[in-house]
């Protein structure tokens, strides 16, 4: 498919602009064999659930063979299925089931780094003259230590000394995740080949993990003290990124009908726009993290305001422009639960606020991405100690911070923002372990599964699940929501988020417990309620606490 935007005369609108994408974290979705770990047959068993929800595309987090130092983001073999998840036959059956239901599948492409158990790295570390040595980034030490002062995101230096060969290898993440050397054309050829392997199987594209990091800084100079506070902005600023992505498009993607989504960690909205500009032939979409990380300072949770949230949506929409297209999401496997982060997870308000957040995701200009459990209003887990966490990011950062901050302070921040909040198993029923497994789950199920679960919500018309399903259907039938422009009607209001979509709709969201009587601008005429509930008297709209409504309007 051509990447030309429909702004270009004669261009065809890409299918992914009208899609709703649902992310499955397979380890936590459904366990089919009682070993406590979710698997591919478990995904297949719930395809009717996803079809009923209205999902068009499933994004499957890594399913490849891995020693699981980072829950599958350390890949040992890109062409094999992780044994915990099943077999290649299970993958094929899952994909066939999606295809039969009219759904597409995109998978993770994790090629900034591999596992240190990958055959390439096993060979690479054997000797300095091994043919695979240049598949990774090896350097001599400096002044008795690492080659530079790069810091790894999971704690400690971004370099590990290999005693056998006397050199250090680079890893932006864990020591078991050595970075690949994209300067080597053989590495790029290997990546292109593995992409063809999965595309030929029938997948419809890739979510590309930390893709801006594949191009390294020439000479790998030391970071300044200020750069060390947020090294991702240096790691993502390598000069050959666009060359590598253009080559990938030319060699592989141009020959298939795909969706590509780049994780744009470390890029500003303007910089991310260059990757998804349809005239540049690179990626289709990117995940920009300015919104989901708006209240994170390193490891610390800070605060956020609704005007700031609104400003970021407007900035991202403007940055996309006529030749770009945004993703819209509030959570994923690397971030806390949306309703605990941006909503109100008090039991009295959790369902109402979850509906507001799902309305936001499904009515912004862009392609919406729901994370598993968003459609139920799943919440953060009540972690009591650091030992409750499985995430190596939490433990790695704590090793760096011990002695500088108290354990209580660090725990409070990890409890709010830790990645394991999103990784607790899916809450299917009020049975033991939330119906996720008949065994012992690899990570504890949230104890509120008795109150928040799919079986209960499937039987209630007023549930978050029903609201999400109905809203997806409404979006599918609305040209204004799928294609219309975006205008924030009141950027400074501290509680109401009101925005126009196209020429026929206004979306209104009450981000608080107090009811609000809100007066719309003079140039809008309300013709009625298109979706949701509100009291409308002329231009005055009364919203109950944590309520959303979509109004039919006339300009």
C-alpha positions as CSV (number, residue, x, y, z in Angstrom):
1,X,0.0,0.0,0.0
2,X,1.2,3.5,-0.8
3,X,2.1,5.6,2.2
4,X,0.7,8.7,0.6
5,X,-1.7,10.4,2.9
6,X,-5.2,11.0,1.7
7,X,-4.2,14.7,1.7
8,X,-2.4,13.8,-1.5
9,X,-4.7,13.8,-4.6
10,X,-5.7,10.3,-5.7
11,X,-4.4,8.6,-2.5
12,X,-6.3,5.8,-0.8
13,X,-7.0,6.1,2.9
14,X,-5.0,3.5,4.8
15,X,-7.0,0.8,6.6
16,X,-5.2,1.4,9.9
17,X,-6.5,4.9,10.2
18,X,-10.0,3.5,10.8
19,X,-8.9,0.6,13.0
20,X,-9.2,0.0,16.8
21,X,-6.1,-1.8,18.1
22,X,-6.1,-4.0,21.2
23,X,-2.8,-4.9,22.8
24,X,-2.5,-8.5,24.2
25,X,0.2,-9.2,26.7
26,X,0.2,-12.9,26.3
27,X,1.9,-13.9,29.5
28,X,-1.1,-12.3,31.4
29,X,-4.0,-12.8,29.1
30,X,-5.3,-16.4,29.6
31,X,-3.5,-19.6,30.7
32,X,-4.9,-22.6,28.8
33,X,-2.8,-25.4,30.4
34,X,-2.7,-24.6,34.1
35,X,1.0,-23.7,34.4
36,X,0.2,-20.1,35.6
37,X,1.5,-18.5,32.4
38,X,-0.7,-17.1,29.7
39,X,-0.2,-18.6,26.3
40,X,-1.2,-18.5,22.6
41,X,-4.1,-21.1,22.9
42,X,-5.4,-18.8,25.6
43,X,-5.5,-15.9,23.2
44,X,-7.2,-18.1,20.6
45,X,-9.8,-19.1,23.2
46,X,-10.8,-15.4,23.7
47,X,-11.0,-14.3,20.0
48,X,-14.8,-14.2,20.1
49,X,-14.5,-11.8,23.1
50,X,-12.3,-9.5,21.1
51,X,-14.5,-9.8,18.0
52,X,-17.6,-8.9,20.1
53,X,-15.7,-5.9,21.5
54,X,-15.2,-4.7,18.0
55,X,-11.4,-4.9,17.7
56,X,-9.9,-4.7,14.2
57,X,-6.3,-5.3,15.0
58,X,-4.5,-7.3,17.8
59,X,-1.0,-6.2,18.8
60,X,0.7,-9.2,20.4
61,X,3.5,-8.4,22.8
62,X,6.6,-10.6,22.2
63,X,5.9,-14.3,21.7
64,X,9.4,-15.3,20.6
65,X,11.8,-17.7,22.2
66,X,13.4,-15.9,25.2
67,X,15.0,-16.6,28.5
68,X,12.7,-13.9,29.9
69,X,15.1,-11.6,31.6
70,X,12.7,-8.9,30.5
71,X,9.5,-10.8,29.9
72,X,10.2,-11.6,26.3
73,X,11.8,-8.4,25.2
74,X,15.1,-10.3,25.3
75,X,14.8,-12.5,22.2
76,X,16.9,-15.7,21.9
77,X,15.4,-16.8,18.5
78,X,13.3,-14.5,16.3
79,X,11.8,-17.4,14.4
80,X,10.7,-19.6,17.3
81,X,7.7,-19.4,19.7
82,X,8.5,-19.2,23.4
83,X,7.9,-22.6,24.9
84,X,5.8,-21.1,27.7
85,X,3.4,-19.7,25.1
86,X,3.1,-22.9,22.9
87,X,4.2,-23.9,19.5
88,X,4.4,-22.5,16.0
89,X,1.3,-24.5,15.3
90,X,-0.4,-22.6,18.1
91,X,0.6,-19.3,16.6
92,X,-0.7,-20.4,13.2
93,X,-4.0,-21.4,14.7
94,X,-4.3,-18.1,16.6
95,X,-3.6,-16.1,13.4
96,X,-6.0,-18.2,11.4
97,X,-8.7,-17.6,14.0
98,X,-8.1,-13.8,13.8
99,X,-8.2,-13.9,10.0
100,X,-11.5,-15.8,10.1
101,X,-13.0,-13.1,12.3
102,X,-11.8,-10.2,10.1
103,X,-9.1,-9.2,12.5
104,X,-5.5,-8.4,11.7
105,X,-2.4,-9.2,13.8
106,X,0.7,-7.1,14.4
107,X,3.6,-8.4,16.4
108,X,6.5,-6.9,18.3
109,X,9.8,-6.2,16.4
110,X,12.5,-6.0,19.1
111,X,15.7,-5.3,17.2
112,X,17.5,-2.6,19.0
113,X,18.9,-5.5,21.1
114,X,18.7,-9.3,21.4
115,X,19.2,-11.7,24.3
116,X,22.7,-12.5,25.3
117,X,21.7,-16.1,24.6
118,X,21.0,-15.4,21.0
119,X,23.2,-17.4,18.7
120,X,24.7,-14.2,17.2
121,X,25.8,-13.0,20.6
122,X,27.1,-16.4,21.7
123,X,29.4,-16.3,18.7
124,X,30.2,-12.6,19.0
125,X,31.6,-13.0,22.5
126,X,33.9,-15.9,21.6
127,X,36.7,-13.8,20.3
128,X,37.5,-10.3,19.0
129,X,37.9,-11.7,15.4
130,X,34.8,-13.8,15.4
131,X,32.7,-13.2,12.2
132,X,29.7,-12.2,14.5
133,X,31.8,-9.8,16.6
134,X,30.5,-6.8,14.7
135,X,26.9,-7.8,15.1
136,X,27.1,-6.0,18.5
137,X,28.9,-2.9,19.9
138,X,32.1,-3.8,21.6
139,X,34.6,-1.2,22.9
140,X,37.8,-1.1,25.0
141,X,37.4,0.3,28.5
142,X,38.6,3.8,29.5
143,X,40.6,4.7,32.6
144,X,40.0,1.3,34.2
145,X,36.2,1.5,33.6
146,X,33.6,1.4,30.9
147,X,34.1,3.1,27.6
148,X,31.8,6.1,28.5
149,X,29.3,7.1,31.2
150,X,26.2,5.8,29.5
151,X,23.6,4.6,32.0
152,X,21.2,1.7,31.5
153,X,17.5,2.2,31.9
154,X,17.3,-0.8,34.2
155,X,20.0,0.4,36.5
156,X,23.8,0.5,36.5
157,X,26.2,1.3,33.6
158,X,25.1,0.6,30.0
159,X,28.3,-1.5,29.5
160,X,29.3,-4.9,30.8
161,X,32.8,-6.2,30.7
162,X,33.3,-9.6,29.0
163,X,36.2,-11.2,30.8
164,X,37.0,-13.7,28.1
165,X,37.8,-11.0,25.4
166,X,38.6,-8.1,27.7
167,X,36.1,-5.7,26.0
168,X,32.8,-4.1,27.1
169,X,29.5,-4.6,25.2
170,X,26.8,-1.9,25.1
171,X,23.3,-2.5,26.5
172,X,20.8,0.3,26.9
173,X,18.7,-2.0,29.0
174,X,19.7,-5.1,31.0
175,X,23.1,-6.8,30.7
176,X,21.2,-9.7,29.1
177,X,20.0,-7.4,26.3
178,X,23.1,-6.4,24.2
179,X,22.5,-3.8,21.6
180,X,22.8,-4.8,18.0
181,X,25.1,-2.9,15.7
182,X,23.0,-1.4,13.0
183,X,26.1,0.1,11.3
184,X,26.8,-3.5,10.1
185,X,24.7,-4.1,6.9
186,X,24.6,-7.8,7.7
187,X,22.6,-7.0,10.9
188,X,20.2,-5.0,8.8
189,X,19.8,-7.8,6.3
190,X,19.1,-10.2,9.1
191,X,16.4,-8.0,10.5
192,X,14.8,-7.6,7.0
193,X,14.8,-11.3,6.6
194,X,13.1,-12.1,9.9
195,X,10.5,-9.4,9.1
196,X,9.7,-11.2,5.8
197,X,9.5,-14.5,7.7
198,X,6.5,-13.2,9.8
199,X,4.9,-11.2,7.1
200,X,4.9,-14.2,4.8
201,X,3.1,-16.1,7.6
202,X,0.3,-13.5,7.4
203,X,0.9,-10.9,10.1
204,X,0.0,-7.4,9.1
205,X,2.9,-5.4,10.6
206,X,5.0,-4.6,13.6
207,X,5.1,-2.5,16.7
208,X,8.8,-1.6,16.8
209,X,10.3,-1.6,20.2
210,X,12.5,1.5,21.1
211,X,13.2,1.9,17.4
212,X,14.8,5.4,17.7
213,X,17.7,3.8,19.6
214,X,19.0,1.7,16.7
215,X,21.2,4.6,15.4
216,X,24.0,5.3,17.9
217,X,25.9,8.6,18.4
218,X,29.1,8.7,16.4
219,X,32.1,8.0,18.7
220,X,29.7,7.3,21.7
221,X,30.9,10.4,23.6
222,X,30.2,10.9,27.3
223,X,26.9,12.4,28.4
224,X,26.9,15.8,30.0
225,X,25.4,15.9,33.6
226,X,22.2,17.3,32.2
227,X,22.0,14.6,29.5
228,X,22.5,11.9,32.1
229,X,19.2,13.0,33.7
230,X,17.3,11.9,30.6
231,X,19.6,9.9,28.4
232,X,16.8,8.7,26.1
233,X,16.9,12.0,24.3
234,X,20.6,11.3,23.4
235,X,20.1,7.6,22.6
236,X,17.2,8.5,20.3
237,X,19.2,11.2,18.4
238,X,21.5,9.0,16.3
239,X,22.1,10.5,12.8
240,X,21.2,7.4,10.7
241,X,17.8,6.5,12.1
242,X,15.9,7.8,9.1
243,X,18.3,6.1,6.7
244,X,17.7,2.8,8.4
245,X,13.9,3.1,8.4
246,X,13.8,4.2,4.7
247,X,15.9,1.2,3.8
248,X,13.5,-1.0,5.8
249,X,10.6,0.4,3.9
250,X,12.2,-0.1,0.5
251,X,13.6,-3.6,1.2
252,X,10.6,-5.1,3.1
253,X,7.6,-3.1,4.0
254,X,6.8,-1.6,0.5
255,X,6.1,-5.2,-0.7
256,X,3.4,-5.9,1.9
257,X,0.1,-4.3,3.1
258,X,1.3,-3.4,6.6
259,X,0.9,-1.2,9.7
260,X,4.1,-0.1,11.4
261,X,4.1,1.6,14.8
262,X,7.3,2.9,16.2
263,X,7.9,3.3,20.0
264,X,9.1,6.9,19.9
265,X,10.6,6.9,23.4
266,X,13.1,9.8,23.5
267,X,11.6,11.8,20.7
268,X,9.6,15.1,20.9
269,X,6.3,15.2,19.0
270,X,8.0,17.2,16.2
271,X,10.9,14.7,15.9
272,X,8.5,11.8,16.0
273,X,6.5,13.4,13.2
274,X,9.5,13.0,10.9
275,X,9.3,9.2,11.3
276,X,5.5,9.1,10.4
277,X,5.4,11.7,7.7
278,X,3.8,9.8,4.8
279,X,6.0,11.6,2.3
280,X,9.2,10.2,3.9
281,X,8.4,6.5,3.5
282,X,9.4,5.4,7.0
283,X,6.8,4.4,9.5
284,X,3.0,4.7,9.6
285,X,2.5,5.6,13.3
286,X,4.5,6.2,16.4
287,X,3.8,6.0,20.1
288,X,4.7,9.3,21.7
289,X,5.0,9.2,25.5
290,X,4.6,12.8,26.4
291,X,1.1,12.2,27.8
292,X,1.6,8.9,29.6
293,X,4.8,10.2,31.1
294,X,3.7,13.7,31.8
295,X,4.0,13.2,35.5
296,X,7.1,11.1,35.7
297,X,10.5,12.6,36.6
298,X,12.9,9.7,36.3
299,X,11.6,7.2,38.9
300,X,9.5,9.8,40.7
301,X,5.8,10.3,40.3
302,X,4.9,14.0,40.2
303,X,1.6,15.5,39.3
304,X,-0.5,16.4,36.3
305,X,-3.3,18.8,35.4
306,X,-6.1,18.6,32.9
307,X,-5.0,21.8,31.1
308,X,-1.6,20.2,30.6
309,X,-3.1,17.0,29.3
310,X,-5.2,19.0,26.9
311,X,-2.2,21.0,25.7
312,X,-0.3,17.8,24.9
313,X,-3.2,16.5,22.8
314,X,-3.3,19.7,20.9
315,X,0.5,19.7,20.4
316,X,0.4,16.1,19.1
317,X,-2.4,16.8,16.7
318,X,-0.6,19.9,15.4
319,X,2.7,18.0,15.0
320,X,1.0,15.2,13.0
321,X,-0.3,17.8,10.5
322,X,-1.8,16.7,7.1
323,X,0.8,14.0,6.4
324,X,0.9,12.3,9.8
325,X,-1.5,10.4,12.0
326,X,-1.3,9.9,15.8
327,X,-1.8,6.9,18.1
328,X,-4.1,7.5,21.0
329,X,-3.5,5.5,24.2
330,X,-3.3,6.0,28.0
331,X,-1.7,2.7,29.1
332,X,0.3,-0.3,27.8
333,X,2.5,-3.0,29.2
334,X,5.2,-0.4,30.3
335,X,2.8,2.0,32.1
336,X,0.4,2.0,35.0
337,X,-3.3,1.3,34.6
338,X,-5.1,4.2,32.9
339,X,-7.9,4.4,35.4
340,X,-5.4,4.6,38.4
341,X,-3.2,7.1,36.5
342,X,-5.7,9.5,34.9
343,X,-9.0,8.4,36.4
344,X,-10.4,7.7,39.8
345,X,-9.9,4.1,41.0
346,X,-12.0,4.5,44.2
347,X,-14.6,1.6,43.9
348,X,-17.4,4.2,43.8
349,X,-15.9,6.0,40.8
350,X,-13.8,3.5,39.0
351,X,-16.4,2.4,36.4
352,X,-17.5,6.0,35.7
353,X,-14.0,7.3,35.3
354,X,-13.0,4.2,33.1
355,X,-15.8,5.1,30.8
356,X,-14.5,8.7,30.5
357,X,-11.0,7.6,29.7
358,X,-12.2,5.1,27.1
359,X,-14.3,7.8,25.6
360,X,-11.1,10.0,25.4
361,X,-9.1,7.2,23.7
362,X,-11.8,6.4,21.2
363,X,-12.8,9.9,20.2
364,X,-9.5,11.7,19.7
365,X,-8.1,12.2,16.2
366,X,-5.9,9.2,15.5
367,X,-5.8,5.4,15.8
368,X,-6.9,4.2,19.3
369,X,-4.9,1.6,21.1
370,X,-6.6,-0.2,24.0
371,X,-4.5,-2.2,26.4
372,X,-6.0,-5.5,27.7
373,X,-8.2,-4.6,30.7
374,X,-8.9,-1.0,29.7
375,X,-12.3,-2.2,28.5
376,X,-13.0,-3.4,32.1
377,X,-11.5,-0.5,34.0
378,X,-8.8,-2.7,35.6
379,X,-6.7,-0.9,38.2
380,X,-3.2,-0.8,39.7
381,X,-2.3,-3.6,42.0
382,X,-1.9,-2.8,45.7
383,X,1.8,-3.7,46.0
384,X,2.9,-3.9,49.7
385,X,6.6,-4.5,49.4
386,X,9.3,-4.3,46.7
387,X,9.4,-8.1,46.8
388,X,5.9,-8.1,45.3
389,X,7.3,-6.8,42.0
390,X,8.6,-9.1,39.2
391,X,9.9,-6.2,37.1
392,X,13.7,-5.9,36.7
393,X,13.3,-2.1,36.2
394,X,12.0,-1.8,39.7
395,X,14.8,-3.9,41.3
396,X,17.5,-2.4,39.1
397,X,16.7,1.2,39.9
398,X,16.4,0.3,43.6
399,X,20.0,-1.0,43.5
400,X,21.1,2.4,42.1
401,X,19.0,4.4,44.7
402,X,19.6,2.6,47.9
403,X,21.2,4.8,50.5
404,X,19.9,8.0,48.7
405,X,16.2,7.6,49.2
406,X,14.1,5.6,51.7
407,X,12.6,2.3,50.7
408,X,9.1,3.7,51.7
409,X,9.5,6.6,49.2
410,X,10.7,4.4,46.4
411,X,7.9,1.9,47.0
412,X,5.3,4.6,46.9
413,X,6.5,5.7,43.5
414,X,6.9,2.2,42.2
415,X,3.4,1.4,43.4
416,X,2.0,4.3,41.4
417,X,4.0,4.0,38.2
418,X,5.6,0.5,38.1
419,X,5.2,-1.6,35.0
420,X,3.8,-4.6,36.8
421,X,0.6,-2.7,37.4
422,X,-0.3,-3.4,33.8
423,X,1.1,-6.9,33.8
424,X,-1.1,-8.5,36.4
425,X,-3.3,-11.2,34.9
426,X,-6.5,-10.4,33.0
427,X,-9.6,-10.5,35.2
428,X,-12.0,-12.8,33.4
429,X,-14.2,-14.0,36.3
430,X,-14.7,-13.8,40.1
431,X,-13.3,-17.3,40.4
432,X,-9.9,-17.9,42.0
433,X,-7.1,-16.0,40.3
434,X,-9.7,-14.1,38.3
435,X,-10.3,-17.0,36.0
436,X,-6.9,-16.5,34.4
437,X,-5.4,-19.9,35.4
438,X,-6.2,-23.1,37.3
439,X,-2.7,-23.1,38.6
440,X,-0.5,-20.5,40.4
441,X,-0.3,-17.3,38.4
442,X,3.2,-16.1,37.5
443,X,2.2,-12.7,38.9
444,X,-0.5,-12.2,41.5
445,X,-4.0,-11.3,40.3
446,X,-5.4,-8.1,41.6
447,X,-7.7,-8.9,44.5
448,X,-10.4,-6.6,43.1
449,X,-11.0,-9.3,40.4
450,X,-14.1,-10.3,42.4
451,X,-15.6,-6.8,41.6
452,X,-14.0,-6.0,38.3
453,X,-14.2,-8.9,35.8
454,X,-15.4,-9.6,32.3
455,X,-18.0,-12.2,33.2
456,X,-19.8,-9.7,35.5
457,X,-19.6,-6.9,33.0
458,X,-20.8,-9.0,30.1
459,X,-24.1,-9.3,31.9
460,X,-24.6,-5.6,32.6
461,X,-25.7,-3.0,30.1
462,X,-24.2,-0.2,32.3
463,X,-20.8,-1.8,32.6
464,X,-17.5,-0.4,31.3
465,X,-17.3,-3.3,28.8
466,X,-20.7,-2.5,27.3
467,X,-19.8,1.2,27.1
468,X,-16.5,0.4,25.3
469,X,-18.1,-2.0,22.9
470,X,-20.9,0.4,22.0
471,X,-18.5,3.3,21.6
472,X,-16.3,1.3,19.2
473,X,-19.4,0.6,17.1
474,X,-20.4,4.3,17.3
475,X,-16.9,5.3,16.2
476,X,-17.0,2.9,13.3
477,X,-20.1,4.6,12.0
478,X,-18.9,8.2,12.5
479,X,-17.0,9.9,9.8
480,X,-16.5,12.9,12.2
481,X,-14.6,10.6,14.7
482,X,-12.6,8.7,12.2
483,X,-11.7,11.5,9.8
484,X,-12.7,14.9,11.2
485,X,-10.5,17.6,12.5
486,X,-9.9,18.4,16.1
487,X,-10.4,21.5,18.2
488,X,-10.0,22.0,21.9
489,X,-12.9,24.3,22.9
490,X,-11.6,25.3,26.3
491,X,-7.9,24.6,26.9
492,X,-7.8,26.2,30.4
493,X,-10.8,24.6,32.1
494,X,-9.6,22.6,35.1
495,X,-12.3,19.9,35.1
496,X,-14.0,19.7,31.7
497,X,-12.3,18.5,28.5
498,X,-14.5,19.6,25.6
499,X,-13.4,19.3,22.0
500,X,-15.0,19.4,18.6
501,X,-14.5,16.5,16.1
502,X,-15.3,17.3,12.5
503,X,-18.3,19.5,11.8
504,X,-20.9,17.4,13.6
505,X,-19.7,16.3,17.0
506,X,-18.5,17.7,20.4
507,X,-17.1,15.4,23.0
508,X,-17.4,16.5,26.6
509,X,-15.6,14.8,29.5
510,X,-15.9,15.6,33.2
511,X,-12.6,14.8,34.9
512,X,-13.9,15.1,38.5
513,X,-16.5,13.9,41.0
514,X,-18.4,17.2,41.1
515,X,-21.2,17.8,38.6
516,X,-20.6,20.7,36.2
517,X,-22.9,22.9,34.3
518,X,-20.9,23.9,31.2
519,X,-21.8,26.5,28.6
520,X,-20.6,25.8,25.1
521,X,-19.3,28.5,22.8
522,X,-21.8,30.7,20.9
523,X,-20.9,29.4,17.5
524,X,-22.1,25.9,18.3
525,X,-25.7,24.8,18.1
526,X,-26.5,21.6,20.0
527,X,-28.9,19.3,18.1
528,X,-29.0,16.5,20.6
529,X,-27.1,13.7,22.5
530,X,-25.4,11.3,20.0
531,X,-23.8,9.0,22.6
532,X,-23.8,9.0,26.4
533,X,-25.9,10.9,28.9
534,X,-26.2,14.6,29.9
535,X,-28.8,17.2,30.5
536,X,-28.8,19.7,27.7
537,X,-30.6,23.1,27.8
538,X,-29.7,25.2,24.9
539,X,-25.9,25.6,25.0
540,X,-25.7,24.6,28.7
541,X,-24.7,21.0,29.3
542,X,-24.8,19.5,32.8
543,X,-22.4,16.6,33.4
544,X,-22.6,14.4,36.5
545,X,-19.3,13.5,38.1
546,X,-17.0,11.5,35.9
547,X,-19.3,11.5,33.0
548,X,-18.8,11.7,29.2
549,X,-21.1,12.7,26.4
550,X,-20.9,13.1,22.7
551,X,-23.2,15.8,21.3
552,X,-24.5,16.2,17.8
553,X,-23.8,19.9,16.9
554,X,-24.1,22.3,14.0
555,X,-21.5,25.0,13.3
